[in-house]
């Protein structure tokens, strides 16, 4: 599936590009960290051992862990796997954690850990991640289509701002915690970036959305006091940092530190102003005692994301003449972001050809 980045408004993008094009170095606040990655471009393989806990991200392709090279590679601590809310609660109040249990036990045979990514949002208009029972008036439909800046539907978003939907999500978190807290390495909530505005859903507001995110974070921490907890906080509707700053994203990072929920983001994009001026800036400039995590997801190995209109991850077979940017990404994450966790997507040919040679035992 595609991994979303912030769908900035066209107006905001044009403003940013215009200012950047006319500004000298150091003049534009949006250019503050645009050259930060250059410090690491000469990094090479093998990557020295470090304190970062490295995981391989499989998205929903959980079967790919069977016989995977990570099982015998000491540098990787385990697998990060995505499980949908729909699969874990097929009927109201009836939970099925058999897939998680199976993966946990399999990884355990190789002394590897499981990191759960809990899916309540999709980036495919044909697929909903919420249980069918939420598709009712009682839960206001449970989810809504998200739209790109071009007005195209791009996936389904659970109504995190709806109290009744959130209550059901909380019960899932509690049930998961009862069985897996302290056993799994950790669990993370999906990214905060969504293509929803009040015009497409009159029940939505920016303030209600942020409040809903914080409520989910608090429940997550209470349900998993012993395993690592992380929220992927990358963008919030209504903001475009540094120009439009309503304190939403900064508030999420502050709240995570206050309650002990780790912070991070998908898509390690070291040259994109969107990522640099939002999640990456928050991680770099903050002082945290909670874990920080960053994901290298589909397309990131060549500086793309699954949301880019000029990129199709399913057609990507790898350019043989490409440069291996894995050492640079690692150096940036280690020194600039100071992360505790890195999640390397199992995307071929990049994982086998670029990642594995850098992480030798």
Secondary structure, 3 states (H helix, E strand, C coil): CCCCCCCCCHHHHHHHHHHHHHCCCCCCHHHCCCCHHHHHCCCCCCCCCCCCEEEEECCCCHHHHCCCHHHHCCCEEEEEEEEEHHHHCCECCECCCHHHHHHHHHHHHCCCEEEEEEECECCCCCCCCCCHHHCCHHHCCCEEEEECCCCCEEEEEECCCCHHHHHHHHHHHHHHHHHHCCCCCEEEECCCCCCCCCCCCCCCCHHHHHHHHHHHHHHHHHHCCCCEEEEECCCCCCCECCCECCCHHHHHHHHHHHHCCEEEECCCCCCCHHHHHHHHHHHHHCCCCCCEEEEECCCHHHCCCCCCCCCCCCCCCCCCCCCCCHHHHHHHHHHHHCCCEEEEECCCCHHHHHHHHHCCC
